[in-house]
Amino acid sequence: MSQGSKTYRAVLAGTGSIGDAHVRAVEATRGRVKLVAAMDIDAPRVADFVARSKIPEAFTDYAEMLPPPSRISC
């Protein structure tokens, strides 16, 4: 990644059948986007997904995953 390029942090809500496609799409950005968390109401599924996809955090509640608006930086 060239100097001056911004890296965007993203989260993934839902780790069902389309989840792997989203991970591949993020990987195609070559570091411009980094998946920092994933959420699914199925705890075993999200745990397996983040381990397989090397995503640092897993959640089962989207409200716990998303930061409060006061912590979001643009």
C-alpha positions as CSV (number, residue, x, y, z in Angstrom):
1,M,0.0,0.0,0.0
2,S,1.4,3.4,-0.9
3,Q,2.0,6.1,1.6
4,G,-0.9,8.3,2.1
5,S,-3.4,5.6,1.4
6,K,-6.1,5.4,4.1
7,T,-7.0,2.0,5.6
8,Y,-10.7,1.5,6.4
9,R,-11.9,-0.7,9.2
10,A,-15.0,-2.7,8.5
11,V,-17.3,-5.1,10.3
12,L,-19.3,-7.9,8.9
13,A,-22.9,-8.5,10.0
14,G,-23.9,-12.1,9.2
15,T,-21.5,-15.0,8.5
16,G,-23.8,-17.2,6.5
17,S,-23.1,-18.5,2.9
18,I,-22.3,-15.0,1.5
19,G,-19.8,-14.2,4.3
20,D,-16.9,-15.9,2.5
21,A,-17.6,-13.8,-0.6
22,H,-17.4,-10.6,1.5
23,V,-14.1,-11.7,3.0
24,R,-12.7,-12.3,-0.5
25,A,-13.9,-8.9,-1.6
26,V,-12.1,-7.2,1.3
27,E,-9.0,-9.2,0.5
28,A,-9.2,-7.9,-3.0
29,T,-8.7,-4.3,-1.7
30,R,-5.1,-5.3,-0.9
31,G,-5.1,-3.8,2.5
32,R,-7.3,-0.8,1.9
33,V,-10.0,-2.4,4.0
34,K,-9.5,-4.5,7.1
35,L,-12.2,-6.7,8.7
36,V,-11.9,-6.1,12.4
37,A,-15.0,-8.0,13.6
38,A,-17.9,-10.2,12.5
39,M,-21.3,-10.7,14.0
40,D,-23.8,-13.5,13.7
41,I,-26.6,-14.7,16.1
42,D,-25.2,-18.2,15.8
43,A,-22.3,-18.2,18.2
44,P,-20.5,-21.4,17.0
45,R,-20.8,-20.2,13.4
46,V,-19.3,-16.8,14.0
47,A,-16.6,-18.3,16.1
48,D,-15.6,-20.7,13.3
49,F,-15.9,-17.9,10.7
50,V,-13.6,-15.5,12.5
51,A,-11.0,-18.2,13.2
52,R,-11.1,-19.4,9.5
53,S,-11.0,-15.8,8.2
54,K,-8.4,-14.4,10.7
55,I,-10.8,-11.7,11.9
56,P,-9.9,-10.6,15.4
57,E,-13.3,-10.3,17.1
58,A,-16.6,-12.2,17.1
59,F,-19.9,-11.0,18.4
60,T,-23.5,-12.3,18.6
61,D,-25.1,-8.9,19.1
62,Y,-24.6,-6.1,16.5
63,A,-25.2,-3.4,19.2
64,E,-22.2,-4.8,21.1
65,M,-20.1,-4.9,18.0
66,L,-20.7,-1.4,16.8
67,P,-19.0,1.5,18.7
68,P,-21.3,4.3,20.0
69,P,-21.6,7.2,17.6
70,S,-19.3,9.3,19.7
71,R,-16.4,6.9,19.0
72,I,-16.8,6.8,15.3
73,S,-14.1,8.8,13.4
74,C,-14.4,9.8,9.8
